[in-house]
Amino acid sequence: MKTKITLIALIFASLFALTDVQAQRCGIVNTAFAPGERVEYDLFFTMGIIRARAGRGSITIEESTFRGQPAYRAQMTVGTTGAANVIQSFTETSTSFLDKSFRPLQYSRETHERSHIVETIDFTHSGDQTNIRSVRYINDEQRFDYSFTADACTFDNFSILLFVRNMDFSSMNVGDRKHVQFVTGRRLSNMYINFLGTSTMRINGNRQEVYNISMTIFEEAFTNPSDAISASITRDANRIPVEINTHLRVGAVRMVMRSASGLRH
């Protein structure tokens, strides 16, 4: 249960915060969201014969400052409710600060489950390089303090989603894919964002056109790296992820949008 919700939280947060060495380097300009946005989700999980509502999650984007500079603050909270709490209680808060060019400045997460986990990733930009320091504590004991340098468009776990929201899917054909790099723990990992085409689905009782994507993630937790995560994103200017499905070795998690407010468009 812990593995499923933690990873879906990371990816969910990953479809909501644009973080790169420089927005221009990634070829992305933010047109999808603005401060004041709030999106709420229901979480459902499948593990063996168990199929139940797992909890709820939300993401907010606000104006802020970081180290004295204007910044965006994106925060996600996710937690178990109802029957899921009987199996394993879980809460997690992830926060990303990004400058006005949508470069990542800092990512942090705090997880309360059987263990208390605190993780912080700091980004310092110099020309075409990004210096990254990743630190993790478990139950107040430091597990690692690792520094490295990235020279490509690089995301944290809570910033890939905003990148995806701002991709130009209208210029893509079914089967096209885009490579991205992101920081997970103390290493860089690779992901491919695969375009699966468009369709229509029912959202809160209304029919909505969506873009469909999947993510190839090279992590052992997923059952099939080529189908680790799939998502549907509204085919409008807001590009809201309305459904996210994650397939892990221990089961599956589905996140479904409940409501959205403060949208840019």
Rosetta silent file (secondary structure, phi, psi, omega in degrees, C-alpha in Angstrom):
SEQUENCE: MKTKITLIALIFASLFALTDVQAQRCGIVNTAFAPGERVEYDLFFTMGIIRARAGRGSITIEESTFRGQPAYRAQMTVGTTGAANVIQSFTETSTSFLDKSFRPLQYSRETHERSHIVETIDFTHSGDQTNIRSVRYINDEQRFDYSFTADACTFDNFSILLFVRNMDFSSMNVGDRKHVQFVTGRRLSNMYINFLGTSTMRINGNRQEVYNISMTIFEEAFTNPSDAISASITRDANRIPVEINTHLRVGAVRMVMRSASGLRH
SCORE:     score description
SCORE:     0.000 S_00000001
   1 L     0.000  -45.342  179.081    0.000    0.000    0.000 S_00000001
   2 H   -59.023  -47.844 -177.798    2.823    2.399    0.929 S_00000001
   3 H   -61.322  -42.959 -176.743    4.697    1.730   -2.312 S_00000001
   4 H   -63.339  -51.655 -173.851    1.631    2.234   -4.466 S_00000001
   5 H   -71.542  -37.122  178.790    0.471    5.520   -3.030 S_00000001
   6 H   -60.772  -47.266 -177.602    3.977    6.967   -2.694 S_00000001
   7 H   -68.925  -39.597  178.419    4.797    6.286   -6.331 S_00000001
   8 H   -67.189  -34.181  176.498    1.478    7.482   -7.650 S_00000001
   9 H   -62.554  -42.795 -179.488    1.911   10.604   -5.566 S_00000001
  10 H   -63.455  -42.623 -178.575    5.307   11.181   -7.113 S_00000001
  11 H   -75.149  -39.872  178.523    4.027   10.735  -10.625 S_00000001
  12 H   -59.059  -48.640  175.875    0.819   12.614   -9.992 S_00000001
  13 H   -63.678  -29.228  179.135    2.833   15.430   -8.646 S_00000001
  14 H   -69.793  -23.717  174.898    5.034   14.727  -11.580 S_00000001
  15 L   -87.297    5.874 -174.925    2.334   15.631  -14.096 S_00000001
  16 L  -121.803   -3.290 -179.006    1.722   18.996  -12.299 S_00000001
  17 L  -134.627  116.453 -177.123    4.889   21.015  -11.877 S_00000001
  18 L   -76.000  114.645  178.130    7.068   22.177  -14.754 S_00000001
  19 L  -136.225  125.274  177.377   10.682   21.934  -13.704 S_00000001
  20 L  -152.225  173.550  178.018   13.649   21.960  -16.019 S_00000001
  21 L   -59.957  -35.831  173.355   17.119   23.357  -16.347 S_00000001
  22 L  -164.784  135.382 -177.034   15.414   26.112  -18.288 S_00000001
  23 H   -54.181  -39.452 -177.973   11.928   26.209  -19.798 S_00000001
  24 H   -65.447  -37.171 -179.644   13.395   27.214  -23.128 S_00000001
  25 H   -62.826  -33.870  179.421   15.826   24.273  -23.114 S_00000001
  26 H   -82.991   -7.489 -179.649   12.898   21.904  -22.750 S_00000001
  27 L    73.151   25.218 -176.174   11.023   23.645  -25.538 S_00000001
  28 L  -123.197  133.639  171.930    8.063   24.315  -23.225 S_00000001
  29 L  -117.958  130.926 -177.440    6.289   27.577  -22.416 S_00000001
  30 L   -70.944  117.562  174.045    3.719   27.508  -19.612 S_00000001
  31 L  -128.933    1.098 -168.857    0.233   28.248  -20.937 S_00000001
  32 L   -95.823  -30.557 -172.835   -1.755   25.712  -18.901 S_00000001
  33 L  -140.731  166.559  178.449   -1.944   26.951  -15.323 S_00000001
  34 L  -148.803  161.929  176.740   -1.660   30.009  -13.086 S_00000001
  35 L   -53.737  142.829 -178.246   -1.503   30.702   -9.333 S_00000001
  36 L   103.244   -7.783  179.846   -4.791   29.968   -7.601 S_00000001
  37 L   -74.173  141.141  174.698   -5.419   26.623   -9.273 S_00000001
  38 E  -142.446  126.249  178.301   -6.682   23.733   -7.137 S_00000001
  39 E  -125.518  132.775 -179.305   -7.465   20.217   -8.381 S_00000001
  40 E  -116.607  147.518 -174.861   -8.843   17.444   -6.161 S_00000001
  41 E  -134.838  150.840  164.834   -8.776   13.678   -6.783 S_00000001
  42 E   -98.098  144.067  178.056  -10.189   10.419   -5.488 S_00000001
  43 E  -113.502  134.879  176.468   -7.752    7.498   -5.218 S_00000001
  44 E  -127.250  144.078  178.441   -8.733    3.859   -5.832 S_00000001
  45 E  -132.080  152.642  175.027   -6.496    0.823   -5.494 S_00000001
  46 E  -125.054  124.673  178.692   -6.536   -2.811   -6.561 S_00000001
  47 E  -142.553  102.905 -174.295   -4.440   -5.364   -4.680 S_00000001
  48 L    66.440 -125.554  179.778   -5.330   -9.007   -5.278 S_00000001
  49 L   -88.889   -3.386 -177.853   -9.065   -9.355   -4.716 S_00000001
  50 E   -83.633  125.648  174.524   -9.232   -6.036   -2.864 S_00000001
  51 E  -134.172  113.426 -174.006  -10.775   -3.175   -4.823 S_00000001
  52 E  -154.361  161.657  171.691  -11.521   -0.078   -2.806 S_00000001
  53 E   -69.542  126.635 -174.334  -11.374    3.690   -2.580 S_00000001
  54 E   -93.956  -33.401 -177.370   -7.932    4.375   -1.190 S_00000001
  55 E   168.261 -158.517 -179.108   -8.058    8.055   -0.346 S_00000001
  56 E  -136.918  156.545  178.468   -7.995   11.575   -1.670 S_00000001
  57 E  -143.567  159.887  176.487   -5.426   13.970   -3.052 S_00000001
  58 E  -149.248  154.855  176.582   -5.168   17.607   -4.037 S_00000001
  59 E  -133.210  134.386  177.537   -2.765   19.927   -5.816 S_00000001
  60 E  -128.396  149.735  176.467   -2.525   23.695   -5.419 S_00000001
  61 E  -128.003  129.323 -175.179   -0.395   26.311   -7.176 S_00000001
  62 E  -136.613  159.602  169.045    0.325   29.675   -5.543 S_00000001
  63 E   -74.250  144.486 -179.350    2.468   32.790   -5.879 S_00000001
  64 E  -159.341 -172.611  170.516    5.392   32.777   -3.445 S_00000001
  65 E  -132.217  152.325  177.658    9.015   33.751   -2.905 S_00000001
  66 E  -144.125  121.143 -175.906   12.064   31.522   -2.530 S_00000001
  67 L    53.415   39.623  175.573   15.433   32.792   -1.301 S_00000001
  68 L    80.433    2.836 -177.838   14.113   36.292   -1.793 S_00000001
  69 E  -112.181  146.158  175.997   13.085   35.753   -5.422 S_00000001
  70 E   -57.174  140.019 -176.234    9.545   35.589   -6.907 S_00000001
  71 E  -154.329  164.641  169.285    8.526   31.967   -7.316 S_00000001
  72 E   -99.595  143.995  176.227    5.655   29.554   -7.794 S_00000001
  73 E  -121.204  114.218  178.149    4.806   27.157   -4.982 S_00000001
  74 E  -109.754  130.233 -177.882    3.087   23.927   -6.020 S_00000001
  75 E  -133.259  138.699  176.148    1.940   21.566   -3.296 S_00000001
  76 E  -123.578  134.581  171.500    0.332   18.158   -3.329 S_00000001
  77 E  -120.456  141.755  179.076   -1.236   16.329   -0.408 S_00000001
  78 E  -146.152  143.055 -179.147   -2.378   12.717   -0.593 S_00000001
  79 E  -162.922  157.277  178.831   -3.677   10.347    2.063 S_00000001
  80 E   -78.004  154.398  175.165   -5.653    7.210    2.746 S_00000001
  81 L  -141.075  163.672  172.678   -9.275    7.245    3.889 S_00000001
  82 L    54.671 -130.844 -175.380  -11.881    4.712    4.976 S_00000001
  83 H   -60.548  -30.894 -179.343  -11.044    1.025    4.422 S_00000001
  84 H   -63.466  -32.040  178.723   -7.548    1.840    3.196 S_00000001
  85 H   -65.680  -27.120  177.966   -6.661    3.201    6.625 S_00000001
  86 H   -68.731  -38.167  179.435   -7.398   -0.212    8.090 S_00000001
  87 H   -73.390  -49.835  179.816   -4.838   -1.774    5.759 S_00000001
  88 L  -168.046  113.923  177.708   -2.242    0.976    6.127 S_00000001
  89 L   -72.157  140.154 -175.126   -2.641    4.606    7.119 S_00000001
  90 L  -154.775  132.603  170.327   -0.635    6.955    4.912 S_00000001
  91 E  -137.361  146.982  179.494   -0.243   10.702    4.373 S_00000001
  92 E  -150.452  138.221  175.094    2.239   12.579    2.206 S_00000001
  93 E  -124.044  126.464  177.621    2.874   16.220    1.335 S_00000001
  94 E  -119.418  139.136 -177.638    5.095   17.213   -1.584 S_00000001
  95 E  -135.342  135.002  175.528    6.116   20.794   -2.336 S_00000001
  96 E  -126.223  135.499  170.224    7.989   22.316   -5.277 S_00000001
  97 E  -107.621  133.672 -178.970    9.302   25.848   -5.670 S_00000001
  98 E  -133.874  143.135  178.376    9.952   27.048   -9.237 S_00000001
  99 E   -78.722  179.510 -174.948   11.236   30.372  -10.518 S_00000001
 100 L   -70.389  -10.972  172.126    9.360   32.464  -13.066 S_00000001
 101 L   -93.602    6.070 -179.796   11.208   30.654  -15.862 S_00000001
 102 L    64.237   31.433  169.932    9.824   27.428  -14.373 S_00000001
 103 L   -85.971  140.883  178.949   13.232   26.174  -13.363 S_00000001
 104 E   -69.133  137.300  176.387   13.112   23.934  -10.246 S_00000001
 105 E  -111.038  -42.270  177.447   14.487   25.545   -7.101 S_00000001
 106 E  -160.302  139.638  172.642   13.564   23.022   -4.434 S_00000001
 107 E  -121.675  138.202  175.824   11.494   19.860   -4.059 S_00000001
 108 E  -143.783  151.207  173.838   10.533   18.400   -0.681 S_00000001
 109 E  -143.580  145.869  175.403    8.274   15.670    0.592 S_00000001
 110 E  -129.399  122.867 -175.384    7.210   14.518    4.042 S_00000001
 111 E  -118.660  131.922  174.546    5.668   11.081    4.446 S_00000001
 112 E  -117.036  114.469  176.300    3.954    9.646    7.513 S_00000001
 113 L  -148.417 -133.038  172.832    3.389    5.925    7.459 S_00000001
 114 L   -65.762  -29.108  176.199    5.169    3.239    9.446 S_00000001
 115 L  -119.480  158.668  174.568    8.201    5.479    9.072 S_00000001
 116 E  -104.157  115.613 -175.477    8.566    9.243    8.987 S_00000001
 117 E  -115.256  130.029  175.220   10.404   10.246    5.800 S_00000001
 118 E  -126.345  124.085 -178.143   11.671   13.719    4.989 S_00000001
 119 E  -131.626  137.805  178.713   13.375   14.338    1.647 S_00000001
 120 E  -134.419  134.412  175.028   14.708   17.567    0.131 S_00000001
 121 E  -124.636  119.816  178.776   16.209   18.191   -3.317 S_00000001
 122 E  -104.217  138.503  179.606   17.837   21.574   -3.983 S_00000001
 123 E  -116.479  129.006  174.522   18.557   22.861   -7.503 S_00000001
 124 E  -124.196  125.056 -172.647   21.211   25.497   -8.284 S_00000001
 125 E  -102.395  135.494  178.414   21.463   26.673  -11.895 S_00000001
 126 E  -143.884  103.786 -177.562   24.644   27.786  -13.621 S_00000001
 127 L    61.638 -127.194 -179.608   24.521   28.274  -17.378 S_00000001
 128 L   -91.008    5.275 -178.536   23.440   25.032  -19.013 S_00000001
 129 E  -111.954  151.855  174.664   24.132   22.957  -15.902 S_00000001
 130 E  -123.972  122.302  175.652   22.072   22.255  -12.819 S_00000001
 131 E   -90.511  129.568 -172.508   23.745   21.328   -9.550 S_00000001
 132 E  -123.446  133.252  174.073   21.523   19.040   -7.500 S_00000001
 133 E  -124.481  123.259 -177.188   21.733   18.052   -3.836 S_00000001
 134 E  -118.373  125.169 -177.038   19.413   15.324   -2.577 S_00000001
 135 E  -129.374  136.832  178.301   19.047   14.571    1.156 S_00000001
 136 E  -134.431  137.012  173.378   16.798   12.026    2.861 S_00000001
 137 E  -120.724  140.259  172.859   16.001   11.316    6.517 S_00000001
 138 E  -125.891  119.303 -176.145   14.031    8.339    7.829 S_00000001
 139 L    52.209   45.932  176.972   12.878    8.576   11.449 S_00000001
 140 L    67.459    9.137  177.236   15.309   11.489   11.942 S_00000001
 141 E  -106.857  125.178 -178.498   18.263    9.393   10.777 S_00000001
 142 E   -68.276  127.280  179.071   20.073   10.616    7.665 S_00000001
 143 E   -97.379  -34.325  174.242   20.062    7.969    4.948 S_00000001
 144 E  -163.565  158.671  174.951   21.975    9.892    2.299 S_00000001
 145 E  -144.074   98.974 -167.645   23.278   13.308    1.260 S_00000001
 146 E  -125.164  134.304  179.216   24.165   13.125   -2.406 S_00000001
 147 E  -121.989  141.600  177.533   25.230   15.819   -4.902 S_00000001
 148 E  -157.960  172.815 -176.461   25.512   15.576   -8.691 S_00000001
 149 E  -122.307  137.504  177.029   25.227   17.653  -11.852 S_00000001
 150 E  -116.605  141.582  179.231   22.737   17.377  -14.715 S_00000001
 151 L  -121.386   22.594  177.240   23.251   18.893  -18.152 S_00000001
 152 L  -132.952  169.251  176.392   19.848   18.072  -19.662 S_00000001
 153 L   -56.887  114.457 -169.872   16.259   19.133  -19.048 S_00000001
 154 E  -127.567  136.905 -177.556   15.771   17.659  -15.565 S_00000001
 155 E  -116.725  160.901  165.187   12.699   17.334  -13.342 S_00000001
 156 L   -99.398 -179.640 -174.977   11.966   16.391   -9.773 S_00000001
 157 L   -68.399  -16.405 -178.324    9.207   13.965   -8.845 S_00000001
 158 L  -112.420   25.976 -177.800    6.668   16.749   -8.462 S_00000001
 159 L  -134.539   -3.902  179.738    7.394   18.641  -11.638 S_00000001
 160 H   -71.944  -31.024 -176.812    7.032   16.268  -14.542 S_00000001
 161 H   -65.260  -40.831  178.640    3.265   16.714  -14.632 S_00000001
 162 H   -66.500  -32.689  174.214    3.360   20.430  -15.373 S_00000001
 163 H   -60.584  -47.153 -179.524    5.826   19.623  -18.110 S_00000001
 164 H   -63.418  -39.729 -178.974    3.353   17.121  -19.561 S_00000001
 165 H   -62.158  -26.244 -177.249    0.491   19.591  -19.242 S_00000001
 166 L  -101.211    5.477  176.609    2.402   22.048  -21.410 S_00000001
 167 L   -69.900  149.214  179.753    3.494   19.625  -24.128 S_00000001
 168 L   -90.995   83.054 -178.898    2.214   20.325  -27.643 S_00000001
 169 H   -69.650  -21.976 -177.988    0.288   17.122  -28.284 S_00000001
 170 H   -64.132  -21.768 -179.560   -1.422   18.667  -31.319 S_00000001
 171 H   -97.135    3.782 -176.883    1.822   18.294  -33.258 S_00000001
 172 L  -102.308  149.210  173.636    2.360   14.666  -32.207 S_00000001
 173 L  -104.041  155.853  177.698    1.298   11.468  -33.949 S_00000001
 174 L   -56.258  129.369 -178.067    0.222    8.279  -32.212 S_00000001
 175 L   100.366  -16.009  175.899    3.400    6.444  -31.230 S_00000001
 176 L   -67.238  152.371  178.760    5.541    9.585  -30.897 S_00000001
 177 E  -147.624  158.091  179.915    7.425    9.886  -27.628 S_00000001
 178 E  -127.965  132.028  178.547    9.578   12.370  -25.702 S_00000001
 179 E   -86.414  135.849  174.106   12.502   11.539  -23.440 S_00000001
 180 E  -135.747  160.189 -179.273   12.794   13.329  -20.092 S_00000001
 181 E  -123.071  139.334  178.493   15.144   13.023  -17.131 S_00000001
 182 E  -144.583  160.252 -178.604   14.204   13.352  -13.483 S_00000001
 183 E   -93.155  128.000  173.642   15.723   13.021  -10.032 S_00000001
 184 E  -133.956  116.814 -176.300   14.534   10.200   -7.828 S_00000001
 185 L    64.694 -120.569 -177.824   16.288    9.703   -4.520 S_00000001
 186 L  -112.985   28.755  179.003   20.000    9.959   -5.144 S_00000001
 187 E  -148.936  163.789  172.874   20.102    9.269   -8.862 S_00000001
 188 E   -90.146  137.935  178.520   18.867   10.453  -12.228 S_00000001
 189 E  -123.056  161.239 -178.299   16.243    8.275  -13.911 S_00000001
 190 E  -110.479  146.427  178.315   14.899    8.137  -17.456 S_00000001
 191 E  -143.755  144.522  169.911   11.327    8.348  -18.696 S_00000001
 192 E  -115.248  130.205  174.798    9.632    8.349  -22.085 S_00000001
 193 E   -96.775  115.187 -173.935    6.293   10.127  -22.494 S_00000001
 194 E  -103.587  129.646  179.217    4.345    8.227  -25.173 S_00000001
 195 E   -88.592  123.448 -175.522    1.456    9.805  -27.098 S_00000001
 196 E  -105.763   -0.555  178.929   -1.491    7.397  -27.494 S_00000001
 197 E   105.662 -166.053 -177.627   -3.916    9.668  -29.337 S_00000001
 198 E  -118.928  160.507  176.277   -7.220   11.312  -28.389 S_00000001
 199 E  -160.631 -178.300  176.517  -10.574   10.063  -27.161 S_00000001
 200 E  -121.522  134.329  178.347  -13.730   11.184  -25.339 S_00000001
 201 E  -137.522  162.196 -178.993  -14.499   10.280  -21.734 S_00000001
 202 E   -91.377  125.402 -179.008  -17.108   11.215  -19.137 S_00000001
 203 E  -126.114  115.317 -178.670  -15.868   13.609  -16.445 S_00000001
 204 L    51.510   40.322  176.621  -18.231   14.564  -13.619 S_00000001
 205 L    86.246   -4.129 -178.907  -21.178   13.650  -15.825 S_00000001
 206 E  -115.159  145.695  176.237  -19.950   15.597  -18.859 S_00000001
 207 E   -77.969  135.048 -176.615  -18.304   14.341  -22.026 S_00000001
 208 E  -139.268  133.584  173.856  -14.781   15.682  -22.445 S_00000001
 209 E   -77.500  138.270 -176.634  -12.169   15.269  -25.181 S_00000001
 210 E  -136.162  154.770  166.509   -8.816   14.143  -23.791 S_00000001
 211 E   -91.769  138.601  178.551   -5.254   13.414  -24.820 S_00000001
 212 E  -111.718  133.510  179.847   -4.076    9.941  -23.772 S_00000001
 213 E  -135.942  163.137  167.965   -0.481    9.229  -22.814 S_00000001
 214 E  -133.827  162.804 -178.407    1.595    6.550  -21.154 S_00000001
 215 E  -125.778  126.615  174.107    4.945    6.774  -19.406 S_00000001
 216 E   -92.250  112.434 -177.831    7.841    4.387  -19.761 S_00000001
 217 E  -121.413  129.176 -176.671    9.672    4.495  -16.435 S_00000001
 218 L   -93.254   75.100  177.634   12.720    2.388  -15.726 S_00000001
 219 L  -134.719  141.296 -174.719   12.060    1.467  -12.085 S_00000001
 220 L   -65.174  -21.846 -175.340   11.784   -2.034  -10.601 S_00000001
 221 L   -68.147  -22.227 -175.431    8.523   -1.264   -8.786 S_00000001
 222 E   -88.044  144.793 -177.777    6.504   -1.219  -12.005 S_00000001
 223 L   -68.090  -37.461 -177.231    5.141   -4.405  -13.568 S_00000001
 224 L  -145.168  107.148 -176.395    5.919   -3.335  -17.107 S_00000001
 225 H   -53.488  -29.353 -178.186    8.164   -0.316  -17.781 S_00000001
 226 H   -76.482  -10.678 -179.327    6.449    0.274  -21.132 S_00000001
 227 H  -139.357   39.686 -176.124    3.077    0.677  -19.393 S_00000001
 228 L   -64.297  -43.051 -177.239    4.061    1.944  -15.951 S_00000001
 229 E  -141.909  139.877  171.818    1.635    4.855  -15.985 S_00000001
 230 E  -128.758  151.168 -177.583   -1.171    5.993  -18.261 S_00000001
 231 E  -150.313  155.326  174.484   -3.093    9.248  -18.047 S_00000001
 232 E  -120.750  129.999 -174.444   -5.853   11.252  -19.721 S_00000001
 233 E  -124.281  132.465 -176.571   -5.463   15.031  -19.977 S_00000001
 234 E   -55.170  137.278 -178.525   -8.192   17.444  -21.014 S_00000001
 235 L   -89.957   55.544  176.177   -7.911   18.535  -24.629 S_00000001
 236 L  -137.181 -172.771 -174.890   -8.383   22.205  -23.772 S_00000001
 237 L   -69.113  -22.116 -178.034   -6.145   25.081  -22.734 S_00000001
 238 L   -81.793  -25.033  177.488   -6.025   23.959  -19.066 S_00000001
 239 L    49.155   53.879 -177.990   -4.678   20.453  -19.835 S_00000001
 240 L   -84.990  128.130  172.371   -5.895   18.983  -16.529 S_00000001
 241 E   -68.549  114.794 -176.526   -5.015   15.325  -15.832 S_00000001
 242 E   -98.130  -19.191  176.000   -8.448   13.858  -15.156 S_00000001
 243 E  -151.671  135.767  178.352   -7.400   10.240  -14.703 S_00000001
 244 E  -133.072  128.173  179.415   -4.081    8.584  -13.888 S_00000001
 245 E  -118.657  129.472 -179.616   -3.530    4.828  -13.762 S_00000001
 246 E  -121.883  130.821 -177.283   -0.407    3.265  -12.251 S_00000001
 247 E  -114.136  109.287 -177.120    0.466   -0.407  -12.612 S_00000001
 248 E  -114.394  167.239  179.215    2.879   -1.684   -9.955 S_00000001
 249 L   -62.572  -29.034 -177.606    4.140   -5.123   -8.952 S_00000001
 250 L   -94.985    0.676  179.308    2.016   -4.970   -5.799 S_00000001
 251 E   149.906 -153.692 -177.872   -1.169   -3.781   -7.514 S_00000001
 252 E  -142.354  149.891  177.408   -2.654   -0.763   -9.267 S_00000001
 253 E  -128.185  135.988  176.881   -3.746    2.744   -8.321 S_00000001
 254 E  -122.524  129.807  178.192   -6.270    4.913  -10.175 S_00000001
 255 E  -113.184  127.505 -175.805   -6.621    8.644   -9.523 S_00000001
 256 E  -125.623  128.859 -178.555   -9.811   10.332  -10.731 S_00000001
 257 E   -63.599  133.523  175.532  -10.448   14.078  -10.675 S_00000001
 258 E   -97.177  -43.182 -176.647  -13.229   15.184   -8.329 S_00000001
 259 E  -161.305  160.547  177.543  -13.154   18.939   -8.900 S_00000001
 260 E  -145.275  138.782  179.060  -11.055   21.808  -10.231 S_00000001
 261 E  -143.898  164.047  178.454  -11.103   25.528   -9.418 S_00000001
 262 L    66.582   28.840 -175.841   -9.048   28.625  -10.056 S_00000001
 263 L   -71.161  151.406 -178.938   -8.217   27.480  -13.583 S_00000001
 264 L   -67.986  -36.288 -176.131   -6.258   29.760  -15.891 S_00000001
 265 L  -116.411    0.000    0.000   -8.720   29.398  -18.794 S_00000001
